[in-house]
Amino acid sequence: MTSWNIEKYAHQSNDNWVQVDKRNGAIKLILQGSLLLVIQDETALESVALIHTNCRGLAKGSTILFLVTSITKQQPSTQKKVRKFRVKFSADNGRSAEEQKASCITALQGFMTIYNTDAGKQGDKLLNITPLKEIAWNLLDKSDVNKLPGWESIKASQEEEKSLERAIKLCLLDPSFPTLVQRVEEKLSGASSTKKSK
C-alpha cells in the first residue's frame, strides 16, 4: 500500500467543483493494489478500481486531475459519463508537494496514462506509456487461462495478510462497494451459466 498526503481534494458535480480540504480531517490518496482511494479520516471520498475503469490524468504543479470512465459493455460510447476529481498534494517527510506528485505519477503509470504538463521542466515525460492493465489483457487473450496457477498455490506472507485486511476494511468503508459486489456476482453467475450450457 502506498499513500500520499493531500492538501485539497475536489470533485466535479454538474458544472461546479465541490472542494474538501484538510481542515475537516487528514486527506490521503491511497494506492492499494489496483484500487485508488481518496480517504478523509475513515470516509472514502473516491474509490477507483483501476483495472475496471478507463482512467487518465493530467498533472500540473502539485495537482493531478483524474478523468474516470467506467468500462461497461451495455453503455454506448456516446452515453459514457466521465467522473472528474483532482487532488493537490502537500509536502510530507521532507519532500515537496511536487515531489509527492511525481512519486504518485510513478506509482500509477502502470495502471493509467498521466500527461505531465511539467515534463519539459522536470524531464519526466510520461506520454505513450502502455498501462499494465492493457498489457495483462493482451497476455491473457493470447494464452490459455486454464494454465494460470490457482489461488490455492499462492502462499501469503504475514505482511500480505495484514495488507489484505487493510484492503478489506477500505472496501467496507467505500459506499459504492456493495454495488461492485453485486456486479461481480452477476458476472460470475453469468459466466457459470455460460460454462454449464457448453
CYANA upper distance limits for C-alpha pairs under 8 A (distance plus 0.5 A):
  1 MET  CA     30 ILE  CA      7.53
  1 MET  CA     31 LEU  CA      6.28
  1 MET  CA     32 GLN  CA      5.14
  1 MET  CA     33 GLY  CA      7.31
  1 MET  CA    163 SER  CA      7.67
  2 THR  CA     30 ILE  CA      6.26
  2 THR  CA     31 LEU  CA      5.72
  2 THR  CA     32 GLN  CA      7.13
  3 SER  CA     28 LYS  CA      6.87
  3 SER  CA     29 LEU  CA      6.00
  3 SER  CA     30 ILE  CA      4.80
  3 SER  CA     31 LEU  CA      6.74
  4 TRP  CA     28 LYS  CA      6.06
  4 TRP  CA     29 LEU  CA      5.72
  4 TRP  CA     30 ILE  CA      7.08
  4 TRP  CA     89 PHE  CA      7.81
  4 TRP  CA    100 GLN  CA      7.36
  4 TRP  CA    104 CYS  CA      8.02
  5 ASN  CA     26 ALA  CA      8.15
  5 ASN  CA     27 ILE  CA      6.65
  5 ASN  CA     28 LYS  CA      5.23
  5 ASN  CA     29 LEU  CA      7.00
  5 ASN  CA     89 PHE  CA      6.66
  5 ASN  CA     90 SER  CA      6.31
  5 ASN  CA     91 ALA  CA      8.12
  5 ASN  CA     92 ASP  CA      7.47
  6 ILE  CA     22 LYS  CA      7.96
  6 ILE  CA     26 ALA  CA      8.16
  6 ILE  CA     27 ILE  CA      5.72
  6 ILE  CA     28 LYS  CA      5.86
  6 ILE  CA     29 LEU  CA      7.12
  6 ILE  CA     87 VAL  CA      7.02
  6 ILE  CA     88 LYS  CA      6.25
  6 ILE  CA     89 PHE  CA      4.93
  6 ILE  CA     90 SER  CA      5.79
  7 GLU  CA     21 ASP  CA      6.49
  7 GLU  CA     22 LYS  CA      6.25
  7 GLU  CA     27 ILE  CA      7.46
  7 GLU  CA     87 VAL  CA      8.08
  7 GLU  CA     88 LYS  CA      6.04
  7 GLU  CA     89 PHE  CA      5.95
  7 GLU  CA     90 SER  CA      5.49
  8 LYS  CA     19 GLN  CA      7.60
  8 LYS  CA     20 VAL  CA      6.36
  8 LYS  CA     21 ASP  CA      4.87
  8 LYS  CA     22 LYS  CA      6.95
  8 LYS  CA     27 ILE  CA      8.14
  8 LYS  CA     87 VAL  CA      6.29
  8 LYS  CA     88 LYS  CA      5.60
  8 LYS  CA     89 PHE  CA      7.73
  9 TYR  CA     19 GLN  CA      6.32
  9 TYR  CA     20 VAL  CA      5.69
  9 TYR  CA     21 ASP  CA      6.68
  9 TYR  CA     27 ILE  CA      8.36
  9 TYR  CA     85 PHE  CA      7.88
  9 TYR  CA     86 ARG  CA      6.30
  9 TYR  CA     87 VAL  CA      5.06
  9 TYR  CA     88 LYS  CA      6.94
 10 ALA  CA     17 TRP  CA      6.61
 10 ALA  CA     18 VAL  CA      5.78
 10 ALA  CA     19 GLN  CA      4.62
 10 ALA  CA     20 VAL  CA      6.42
 10 ALA  CA     85 PHE  CA      6.09
 10 ALA  CA     86 ARG  CA      5.91
 10 ALA  CA     87 VAL  CA      7.12
 11 HIS  CA     17 TRP  CA      6.08
 11 HIS  CA     18 VAL  CA      5.95
 11 HIS  CA     19 GLN  CA      7.23
 11 HIS  CA     84 LYS  CA      6.38
 11 HIS  CA     85 PHE  CA      4.59
 11 HIS  CA     86 ARG  CA      6.92
 12 GLN  CA     16 ASN  CA      6.19
 12 GLN  CA     17 TRP  CA      4.96
 12 GLN  CA     18 VAL  CA      6.70
 12 GLN  CA     83 ARG  CA      7.78
 12 GLN  CA     84 LYS  CA      6.10
 12 GLN  CA     85 PHE  CA      6.65
 13 SER  CA     17 TRP  CA      6.53
 13 SER  CA     18 VAL  CA      7.25
 20 VAL  CA     24 ASN  CA      8.29
 21 ASP  CA     25 GLY  CA      8.30
 21 ASP  CA     27 ILE  CA      8.04
 22 LYS  CA     26 ALA  CA      5.51
 22 LYS  CA     27 ILE  CA      6.35
 22 LYS  CA     40 GLN  CA      8.49
 25 GLY  CA     40 GLN  CA      6.49
 25 GLY  CA     41 ASP  CA      6.33
 26 ALA  CA     40 GLN  CA      6.08
 26 ALA  CA     41 ASP  CA      6.34
 27 ILE  CA     38 VAL  CA      7.49
 27 ILE  CA     39 ILE  CA      6.09
 27 ILE  CA     40 GLN  CA      4.87
 27 ILE  CA     41 ASP  CA      7.21
 28 LYS  CA     37 LEU  CA      8.46
 28 LYS  CA     38 VAL  CA      6.20
 28 LYS  CA     39 ILE  CA      5.79
 28 LYS  CA     40 GLN  CA      7.00
 29 LEU  CA     36 LEU  CA      7.77
 29 LEU  CA     37 LEU  CA      6.21
 29 LEU  CA     38 VAL  CA      5.09
 29 LEU  CA     39 ILE  CA      7.01
 30 ILE  CA     35 LEU  CA      8.49
 30 ILE  CA     36 LEU  CA      6.24
 30 ILE  CA     37 LEU  CA      5.54
 30 ILE  CA     38 VAL  CA      6.79
 30 ILE  CA     39 ILE  CA      8.06
 31 LEU  CA     35 LEU  CA      6.29
 31 LEU  CA     36 LEU  CA      5.21
 31 LEU  CA     37 LEU  CA      6.99
 32 GLN  CA     36 LEU  CA      6.97
 32 GLN  CA     37 LEU  CA      8.43
 32 GLN  CA    167 ALA  CA      7.21
 34 SER  CA     49 ALA  CA      6.62
 34 SER  CA     50 LEU  CA      5.93
 34 SER  CA     51 ILE  CA      6.97
 34 SER  CA    111 PHE  CA      8.04
 35 LEU  CA     47 SER  CA      7.52
 35 LEU  CA     48 VAL  CA      6.27
 35 LEU  CA     49 ALA  CA      5.16
 35 LEU  CA     50 LEU  CA      6.40
 36 LEU  CA     46 GLU  CA      8.29
 36 LEU  CA     47 SER  CA      6.30
 36 LEU  CA     48 VAL  CA      5.53
 36 LEU  CA     49 ALA  CA      6.90
 36 LEU  CA     50 LEU  CA      7.34
 37 LEU  CA     44 ALA  CA      7.29
 37 LEU  CA     45 LEU  CA      7.95
 37 LEU  CA     46 GLU  CA      5.87
 37 LEU  CA     47 SER  CA      5.08
 37 LEU  CA     48 VAL  CA      6.88
 38 VAL  CA     44 ALA  CA      6.40
 38 VAL  CA     45 LEU  CA      5.82
 38 VAL  CA     46 GLU  CA      5.40
 38 VAL  CA     47 SER  CA      7.16
 39 ILE  CA     43 THR  CA      6.02
 39 ILE  CA     44 ALA  CA      5.02
 39 ILE  CA     45 LEU  CA      6.10
 39 ILE  CA     46 GLU  CA      7.65
 40 GLN  CA     44 ALA  CA      7.02
 40 GLN  CA     45 LEU  CA      7.38
 42 GLU  CA    173 LEU  CA      7.60
 43 THR  CA    173 LEU  CA      6.94
 43 THR  CA    174 ASP  CA      7.79
 44 ALA  CA    170 LEU  CA      8.26
 44 ALA  CA    173 LEU  CA      6.83
 44 ALA  CA    174 ASP  CA      5.76
 44 ALA  CA    175 PRO  CA      7.87
 47 SER  CA    174 ASP  CA      7.40
 47 SER  CA    176 SER  CA      8.35
 48 VAL  CA     53 THR  CA      7.89
 48 VAL  CA     68 VAL  CA      8.38
 49 ALA  CA     53 THR  CA      6.89
 50 LEU  CA     54 ASN  CA      7.74
 50 LEU  CA     55 CYS  CA      7.32
 50 LEU  CA    111 PHE  CA      6.85
 50 LEU  CA    112 MET  CA      8.19
 51 ILE  CA    111 PHE  CA      7.78
 51 ILE  CA    133 LYS  CA      6.36
 52 HIS  CA     70 SER  CA      7.38
 52 HIS  CA     71 ILE  CA      6.66
 53 THR  CA     68 VAL  CA      7.10
 53 THR  CA     69 THR  CA      6.24
 53 THR  CA     70 SER  CA      5.08
 53 THR  CA     71 ILE  CA      5.69
 54 ASN  CA     68 VAL  CA      6.38
 54 ASN  CA     69 THR  CA      5.53
 54 ASN  CA     70 SER  CA      6.69
 54 ASN  CA     71 ILE  CA      7.03
 54 ASN  CA    112 MET  CA      8.20
 55 CYS  CA     66 PHE  CA      7.38
 55 CYS  CA     67 LEU  CA      6.14
 55 CYS  CA     68 VAL  CA      4.99
 55 CYS  CA     69 THR  CA      6.74
 55 CYS  CA    112 MET  CA      6.33
 55 CYS  CA    113 THR  CA      8.01
 56 ARG  CA     66 PHE  CA      6.40
 56 ARG  CA     67 LEU  CA      5.77
 56 ARG  CA     68 VAL  CA      7.16
 56 ARG  CA    112 MET  CA      6.19
 56 ARG  CA    113 THR  CA      5.76
 56 ARG  CA    114 ILE  CA      6.26
 57 GLY  CA     64 ILE  CA      6.92
 57 GLY  CA     65 LEU  CA      5.96
 57 GLY  CA     66 PHE  CA      5.05
 57 GLY  CA     67 LEU  CA      6.55
 57 GLY  CA    112 MET  CA      8.08
 57 GLY  CA    113 THR  CA      6.87
 57 GLY  CA    114 ILE  CA      4.80
 57 GLY  CA    115 TYR  CA      6.61
 58 LEU  CA     64 ILE  CA      6.07
 58 LEU  CA     65 LEU  CA      5.60
 58 LEU  CA     66 PHE  CA      7.18
 58 LEU  CA    114 ILE  CA      6.06
 58 LEU  CA    115 TYR  CA      5.39
 58 LEU  CA    116 ASN  CA      6.50
 58 LEU  CA    117 THR  CA      7.79
 59 ALA  CA     63 THR  CA      6.25
 59 ALA  CA     64 ILE  CA      4.79
 59 ALA  CA     65 LEU  CA      6.82
 59 ALA  CA    114 ILE  CA      7.35
 59 ALA  CA    115 TYR  CA      6.64
 59 ALA  CA    116 ASN  CA      5.18
 59 ALA  CA    117 THR  CA      6.51
 59 ALA  CA    118 ASP  CA      7.94
 60 LYS  CA     64 ILE  CA      6.97
 60 LYS  CA    116 ASN  CA      6.81
 60 LYS  CA    117 THR  CA      5.93
 60 LYS  CA    118 ASP  CA      6.41
 61 GLY  CA     98 GLU  CA      6.67
 61 GLY  CA    118 ASP  CA      7.38
 62 SER  CA     88 LYS  CA      6.12
 62 SER  CA     89 PHE  CA      6.05
 62 SER  CA     90 SER  CA      8.26
 62 SER  CA     97 ALA  CA      5.93
 62 SER  CA     98 GLU  CA      5.16
 62 SER  CA    100 GLN  CA      8.33
 62 SER  CA    101 LYS  CA      6.33
 63 THR  CA     86 ARG  CA      7.38
 63 THR  CA     87 VAL  CA      6.06
 63 THR  CA     88 LYS  CA      4.80
 63 THR  CA     89 PHE  CA      6.74
 63 THR  CA    101 LYS  CA      7.46
 64 ILE  CA     86 ARG  CA      6.05
 64 ILE  CA     87 VAL  CA      6.10
 64 ILE  CA     88 LYS  CA      7.23
 64 ILE  CA    101 LYS  CA      7.97
 65 LEU  CA     84 LYS  CA      7.60
 65 LEU  CA     85 PHE  CA      6.37
 65 LEU  CA     86 ARG  CA      4.69
 65 LEU  CA     87 VAL  CA      7.19
 66 PHE  CA     84 LYS  CA      6.15
 66 PHE  CA     85 PHE  CA      5.86
 66 PHE  CA     86 ARG  CA      6.33
 67 LEU  CA     82 VAL  CA      6.71
 67 LEU  CA     83 ARG  CA      6.31
 67 LEU  CA     84 LYS  CA      5.29
 67 LEU  CA     85 PHE  CA      7.43
 68 VAL  CA     82 VAL  CA      5.93
 68 VAL  CA     83 ARG  CA      5.51
 68 VAL  CA     84 LYS  CA      6.84
 69 THR  CA     80 LYS  CA      7.39
 69 THR  CA     81 LYS  CA      6.72
 69 THR  CA     82 VAL  CA      5.28
 69 THR  CA     83 ARG  CA      6.95
 70 SER  CA     80 LYS  CA      8.00
 70 SER  CA     81 LYS  CA      8.08
 70 SER  CA     82 VAL  CA      8.17
 75 GLN  CA     79 GLN  CA      6.85
 75 GLN  CA     80 LYS  CA      6.90
 76 PRO  CA     80 LYS  CA      7.25
 88 LYS  CA     97 ALA  CA      8.48
 89 PHE  CA     97 ALA  CA      5.61
 89 PHE  CA     98 GLU  CA      7.85
 89 PHE  CA    100 GLN  CA      7.01
 89 PHE  CA    101 LYS  CA      6.78
 90 SER  CA     96 SER  CA      7.69
 90 SER  CA     97 ALA  CA      5.15
 90 SER  CA    100 GLN  CA      7.94
 91 ALA  CA     95 ARG  CA      6.08
 91 ALA  CA     96 SER  CA      4.95
 91 ALA  CA     97 ALA  CA      4.80
 91 ALA  CA     98 GLU  CA      8.42
 91 ALA  CA    100 GLN  CA      7.48
 92 ASP  CA     96 SER  CA      7.22
 92 ASP  CA     97 ALA  CA      7.85
 92 ASP  CA    100 GLN  CA      8.14
 95 ARG  CA     99 GLU  CA      6.41
 95 ARG  CA    100 GLN  CA      7.07
 96 SER  CA    100 GLN  CA      6.83
 97 ALA  CA    101 LYS  CA      6.75
 98 GLU  CA    102 ALA  CA      6.70
 99 GLU  CA    103 SER  CA      6.67
100 GLN  CA    104 CYS  CA      6.79
101 LYS  CA    105 ILE  CA      6.74
102 ALA  CA    106 THR  CA      6.77
103 SER  CA    107 ALA  CA      6.84
104 CYS  CA    108 LEU  CA      6.65
105 ILE  CA    109 GLN  CA      6.40
105 ILE  CA    114 ILE  CA      7.49
108 LEU  CA    112 MET  CA      6.72
109 GLN  CA    113 THR  CA      6.52
109 GLN  CA    114 ILE  CA      7.41
109 GLN  CA    126 LEU  CA      8.23
109 GLN  CA    129 ILE  CA      7.82
109 GLN  CA    131 PRO  CA      7.06
110 GLY  CA    130 THR  CA      7.96
110 GLY  CA    131 PRO  CA      5.26
110 GLY  CA    132 LEU  CA      5.07
110 GLY  CA    133 LYS  CA      7.91
111 PHE  CA    131 PRO  CA      5.24
111 PHE  CA    132 LEU  CA      5.72
111 PHE  CA    133 LYS  CA      6.32
112 MET  CA    130 THR  CA      8.37
112 MET  CA    131 PRO  CA      5.66
112 MET  CA    132 LEU  CA      8.26
113 THR  CA    126 LEU  CA      7.86
113 THR  CA    127 LEU  CA      7.39
113 THR  CA    128 ASN  CA      7.97
113 THR  CA    129 ILE  CA      6.86
113 THR  CA    130 THR  CA      7.98
113 THR  CA    131 PRO  CA      7.11
114 ILE  CA    126 LEU  CA      6.93
114 ILE  CA    127 LEU  CA      7.49
115 TYR  CA    125 LYS  CA      8.44
115 TYR  CA    126 LEU  CA      6.71
115 TYR  CA    127 LEU  CA      6.45
116 ASN  CA    124 ASP  CA      8.37
116 ASN  CA    125 LYS  CA      7.25
116 ASN  CA    126 LEU  CA      7.03
116 ASN  CA    127 LEU  CA      8.37
118 ASP  CA    122 GLN  CA      6.71
119 ALA  CA    123 GLY  CA      5.59
119 ALA  CA    124 ASP  CA      5.55
119 ALA  CA    125 LYS  CA      5.44
119 ALA  CA    126 LEU  CA      8.14
120 GLY  CA    124 ASP  CA      8.06
120 GLY  CA    125 LYS  CA      7.86
130 THR  CA    134 GLU  CA      7.25
130 THR  CA    135 ILE  CA      7.57
131 PRO  CA    135 ILE  CA      7.14
132 LEU  CA    136 ALA  CA      6.61
133 LYS  CA    137 TRP  CA      6.79
134 GLU  CA    138 ASN  CA      6.70
135 ILE  CA    139 LEU  CA      6.73
136 ALA  CA    140 LEU  CA      6.66
137 TRP  CA    141 ASP  CA      6.58
138 ASN  CA    142 LYS  CA      7.01
139 LEU  CA    143 SER  CA      6.77
140 LEU  CA    144 ASP  CA      7.78
140 LEU  CA    145 VAL  CA      6.98
144 ASP  CA    148 LEU  CA      8.04
149 PRO  CA    153 SER  CA      7.06
150 GLY  CA    154 ILE  CA      8.00
156 ALA  CA    160 GLU  CA      6.22
156 ALA  CA    161 GLU  CA      6.82
157 SER  CA    161 GLU  CA      6.78
158 GLN  CA    162 LYS  CA      6.90
159 GLU  CA    163 SER  CA      6.65
160 GLU  CA    164 LEU  CA      6.57
161 GLU  CA    165 GLU  CA      6.77
162 LYS  CA    166 ARG  CA      6.80
163 SER  CA    167 ALA  CA      6.71
164 LEU  CA    168 ILE  CA      6.65
165 GLU  CA    169 LYS  CA      6.77
166 ARG  CA    170 LEU  CA      6.71
167 ALA  CA    171 CYS  CA      6.66
168 ILE  CA    172 LEU  CA      6.70
169 LYS  CA    173 LEU  CA      6.79
170 LEU  CA    174 ASP  CA      6.87
171 CYS  CA    177 PHE  CA      6.52
172 LEU  CA    177 PHE  CA      7.13
173 LEU  CA    177 PHE  CA      8.46
176 SER  CA    180 LEU  CA      7.11
177 PHE  CA    181 VAL  CA      6.75
178 PRO  CA    182 GLN  CA      6.70
179 THR  CA    183 ARG  CA      6.77
180 LEU  CA    184 VAL  CA      6.68
181 VAL  CA    185 GLU  CA      6.65
182 GLN  CA    186 GLU  CA      6.74
183 ARG  CA    187 LYS  CA      6.75
184 VAL  CA    188 LEU  CA      6.60
185 GLU  CA    189 SER  CA      6.56
186 GLU  CA    190 GLY  CA      6.54
187 LYS  CA    191 ALA  CA      6.55
188 LEU  CA    192 SER  CA      6.58
189 SER  CA    193 SER  CA      6.60
190 GLY  CA    194 THR  CA      6.67
191 ALA  CA    195 LYS  CA      6.69
192 SER  CA    196 LYS  CA      6.73
193 SER  CA    197 SER  CA      6.74
194 THR  CA    198 LYS  CA      7.11
